[in-house]
């Protein structure tokens, strides 16, 4: 292996490490470190030869090498972060669903992020990660990783990408939670009418079980939409990363 090939492998390894550090599934806190290292080494070993012609001249001193490493770290974090932000649409949808069904007070530990979250938010997040792997969305992430070497990201392009990314993420989360939100609105409207017709009835006591049951039915009906939601979220994240790298 030549010196240029070794440097190319090192730089690809750095960018892949930064990307997988915060990428969906691979960046989870409970993902074993040997799995992360092996995955990064596999990606670097398989792609460094193909990517090397796109990398331009290799650094010839420690200063240039340090600057190249910083660029690789920034590019990897940008690519993985964009997709991770887009995947948060599932957590947003779960939180809105919990708010409508009355489950927002219950908290469980999210092993992916290491924080407490609501029940249905946890369900949709974990289900989204399963679909992410089952639908080979990680292949799209690796393809975007290869395409990221076609240009260098800039702050101007990143600013152009971040606002549409956040807007698209929130909009997708609302669309996923829309069936449950609609059911919750109908139940609230029905309880309001019943409360006016029967003043002695306590709508809060009757409404909580009714909203929970109707909300869970809405969640069950909307579960197949998670597949399309994951696909859309990955496309939104990769498109935003492409804009950051000046591809669109």
C-alpha positions as CSV (number, residue, x, y, z in Angstrom):
1,X,0.0,0.0,0.0
2,X,1.4,3.4,-1.0
3,X,1.6,6.4,1.2
4,X,-1.1,8.2,-0.7
5,X,-3.4,5.1,-0.3
6,X,-2.7,5.0,3.4
7,X,-3.5,8.7,3.8
8,X,-6.7,8.3,1.7
9,X,-7.8,5.4,4.0
10,X,-7.1,7.5,7.1
11,X,-9.1,10.5,5.8
12,X,-12.0,8.3,4.7
13,X,-11.9,6.6,8.1
14,X,-12.1,9.9,9.9
15,X,-15.1,11.1,7.8
16,X,-16.9,7.7,8.2
17,X,-16.2,7.8,12.0
18,X,-17.7,11.3,12.3
19,X,-20.7,10.3,10.2
20,X,-21.5,7.1,12.2
21,X,-20.9,8.9,15.5
22,X,-24.3,10.7,15.2
23,X,-26.0,8.7,12.3
24,X,-29.3,6.9,13.1
25,X,-28.8,3.5,14.7
26,X,-25.0,3.6,14.5
27,X,-24.7,6.6,16.8
28,X,-26.8,5.1,19.6
29,X,-25.3,5.1,23.0
30,X,-26.0,1.4,23.5
31,X,-24.3,0.5,20.2
32,X,-21.1,-1.4,21.2
33,X,-17.9,0.4,20.4
34,X,-16.4,-2.7,18.6
35,X,-19.4,-2.7,16.3
36,X,-18.8,1.0,15.4
37,X,-15.1,0.5,14.8
38,X,-15.6,-2.6,12.7
39,X,-18.3,-0.8,10.6
40,X,-16.1,2.2,10.1
41,X,-13.1,0.1,9.1
42,X,-15.3,-1.9,6.7
43,X,-16.7,1.3,5.0
44,X,-13.2,2.8,4.8
45,X,-11.5,-0.3,3.4
46,X,-14.2,-0.8,0.8
47,X,-14.5,2.8,-0.4
48,X,-11.1,4.4,0.0
49,X,-9.8,3.1,-3.3
50,X,-12.8,4.3,-5.2
51,X,-12.9,7.7,-3.4
52,X,-9.1,8.4,-3.6
53,X,-9.3,9.9,-7.1
54,X,-11.9,12.4,-5.9
55,X,-9.8,13.6,-2.9
56,X,-7.3,15.6,-4.8
57,X,-3.6,16.0,-3.7
58,X,-2.8,14.4,-0.4
59,X,-1.4,16.5,2.4
60,X,2.4,16.7,2.6
61,X,3.0,18.1,6.1
62,X,1.3,17.9,9.5
63,X,-0.4,21.3,9.1
64,X,-2.1,20.2,5.9
65,X,-2.9,16.8,7.4
66,X,-4.5,18.5,10.5
67,X,-6.6,20.8,8.3
68,X,-7.7,17.8,6.1
69,X,-8.7,15.9,9.2
70,X,-10.8,18.9,10.5
71,X,-12.6,19.1,7.1
72,X,-13.3,15.3,7.2
73,X,-14.7,15.5,10.7
74,X,-16.9,18.5,9.8
75,X,-18.2,16.8,6.6
76,X,-18.9,13.6,8.4
77,X,-20.8,15.3,11.2
78,X,-22.8,17.4,8.8
79,X,-23.8,14.3,6.7
80,X,-24.8,12.2,9.7
81,X,-26.4,15.0,11.6
82,X,-28.7,16.0,8.7
83,X,-30.1,12.5,8.5
84,X,-30.4,12.2,12.2
85,X,-32.3,15.5,12.4
86,X,-34.7,14.4,9.7
87,X,-35.4,11.1,11.6
88,X,-36.5,13.1,14.6
89,X,-39.8,13.5,12.8
90,X,-40.8,10.2,14.3
91,X,-40.1,11.3,17.8
92,X,-42.0,14.5,17.2
93,X,-45.0,12.5,15.9
94,X,-44.8,10.3,18.9
95,X,-44.8,13.2,21.3
96,X,-47.8,14.8,19.6
97,X,-49.6,11.4,19.8
98,X,-48.8,11.1,23.5
99,X,-50.2,14.6,24.0
100,X,-53.5,13.6,22.3
101,X,-53.9,10.3,24.1
102,X,-53.0,11.5,27.6
103,X,-49.8,9.4,27.8
104,X,-47.5,12.4,27.8
105,X,-47.1,12.1,31.6
106,X,-45.6,8.6,31.4
107,X,-41.8,8.5,30.8
108,X,-39.5,5.7,29.7
109,X,-35.8,5.6,29.1
110,X,-34.7,6.0,25.5
111,X,-31.6,3.7,25.0
112,X,-30.8,5.4,21.7
113,X,-30.3,8.9,23.1
114,X,-29.9,8.1,26.8
115,X,-32.8,10.4,27.9
116,X,-36.3,10.0,29.1
117,X,-39.1,10.2,26.6
118,X,-42.8,9.4,26.2
119,X,-44.1,6.0,25.5
120,X,-45.4,6.4,21.9
121,X,-42.4,8.6,21.0
122,X,-40.2,5.7,22.1
123,X,-42.3,3.2,20.1
124,X,-42.1,5.3,16.9
125,X,-38.4,6.0,17.2
126,X,-37.5,2.3,17.7
127,X,-39.9,1.2,14.9
128,X,-38.4,3.8,12.6
129,X,-34.9,2.5,13.3
130,X,-36.0,-1.0,12.5
131,X,-37.6,0.2,9.2
132,X,-34.4,2.2,8.5
133,X,-32.3,-1.0,8.4
134,X,-35.0,-3.2,6.9
135,X,-35.6,-0.8,4.0
136,X,-31.8,-0.5,3.3
137,X,-31.9,3.2,4.1
138,X,-28.4,2.9,5.4
139,X,-27.3,2.1,1.8
140,X,-28.6,5.5,0.8
141,X,-26.5,7.0,3.6
142,X,-23.4,5.3,2.3
143,X,-24.2,6.4,-1.2
144,X,-24.5,10.0,0.1
145,X,-21.2,9.5,1.9
146,X,-19.5,8.7,-1.4
147,X,-21.1,11.6,-3.2
148,X,-20.0,13.9,-0.5
149,X,-16.5,13.8,-1.9
150,X,-17.6,15.5,-5.1
151,X,-17.3,18.9,-3.3
152,X,-16.5,20.6,0.0
153,X,-19.3,21.8,2.3
154,X,-19.5,25.5,3.1
155,X,-21.3,27.5,5.8
156,X,-23.3,29.4,3.2
157,X,-24.7,26.1,1.7
158,X,-25.3,24.7,5.2
159,X,-27.4,27.8,6.1
160,X,-29.4,27.3,3.0
161,X,-30.1,23.7,4.0
162,X,-30.9,23.9,7.7
163,X,-34.1,25.9,7.5
164,X,-35.8,23.6,4.9
165,X,-34.5,20.6,6.9
166,X,-36.1,21.7,10.2
167,X,-39.3,22.8,8.4
168,X,-39.6,19.5,6.6
169,X,-38.9,17.5,9.8
170,X,-41.6,19.2,11.8
171,X,-44.1,19.0,8.9
172,X,-43.4,15.3,8.5
173,X,-43.9,14.7,12.2
174,X,-47.3,16.5,12.1
175,X,-48.3,14.4,9.0
176,X,-47.4,11.2,10.9
177,X,-49.4,12.2,13.9
178,X,-52.3,13.6,11.9
179,X,-54.7,10.6,12.2
180,X,-54.4,10.6,16.0
181,X,-54.7,14.4,16.2
182,X,-57.9,14.2,14.1
183,X,-59.3,11.5,16.3
184,X,-58.5,13.4,19.4
185,X,-60.2,16.5,18.0
186,X,-63.4,14.5,17.2
187,X,-63.4,13.0,20.7
188,X,-63.0,16.4,22.3
189,X,-65.8,17.9,20.1
190,X,-68.1,14.9,21.0
191,X,-67.3,15.3,24.7
192,X,-68.1,19.0,24.5
193,X,-71.5,18.3,23.0
194,X,-72.2,15.6,25.5
195,X,-71.2,17.9,28.3
196,X,-73.6,20.6,27.2
197,X,-76.4,18.0,26.8
198,X,-75.8,16.3,30.1
199,X,-74.4,18.9,32.5
200,X,-74.0,16.4,35.4
201,X,-71.6,14.3,33.4
202,X,-67.9,14.8,34.0
203,X,-66.3,15.0,30.5
204,X,-62.8,14.7,32.0
205,X,-63.6,11.3,33.6
206,X,-65.2,9.9,30.5
207,X,-62.9,11.6,28.0
208,X,-59.6,10.2,29.2
209,X,-60.4,6.5,28.5
210,X,-62.2,7.4,25.3
211,X,-59.3,9.5,24.0
212,X,-56.8,6.8,25.0
213,X,-58.8,4.1,23.2
214,X,-59.4,6.2,20.1
215,X,-55.8,7.3,20.0
216,X,-54.4,3.8,20.2
217,X,-56.7,2.8,17.4
218,X,-55.4,5.7,15.4
219,X,-51.9,4.7,16.1
220,X,-52.5,1.2,15.0
221,X,-54.1,2.4,11.8
222,X,-51.2,4.7,11.1
223,X,-48.4,2.3,11.8
224,X,-47.9,1.3,8.1
225,X,-47.3,5.0,7.3
226,X,-44.0,4.8,9.3
227,X,-42.4,3.0,6.4
228,X,-43.1,5.8,4.1
229,X,-42.2,8.3,6.8
230,X,-38.7,6.8,7.3
231,X,-38.1,6.9,3.5
232,X,-39.2,10.5,3.3
233,X,-37.1,11.5,6.4
234,X,-34.0,9.9,4.9
235,X,-34.6,11.7,1.6
236,X,-35.1,15.0,3.4
237,X,-31.9,14.5,5.4
238,X,-29.8,13.4,2.4
239,X,-31.2,16.3,0.2
240,X,-30.3,18.8,3.0
241,X,-26.8,17.2,3.1
242,X,-26.5,17.5,-0.7
243,X,-27.5,21.2,-0.5
244,X,-24.8,21.7,2.2
245,X,-22.2,20.1,-0.1
246,X,-23.4,22.2,-3.0
247,X,-25.0,19.4,-5.0
248,X,-28.4,21.0,-5.3
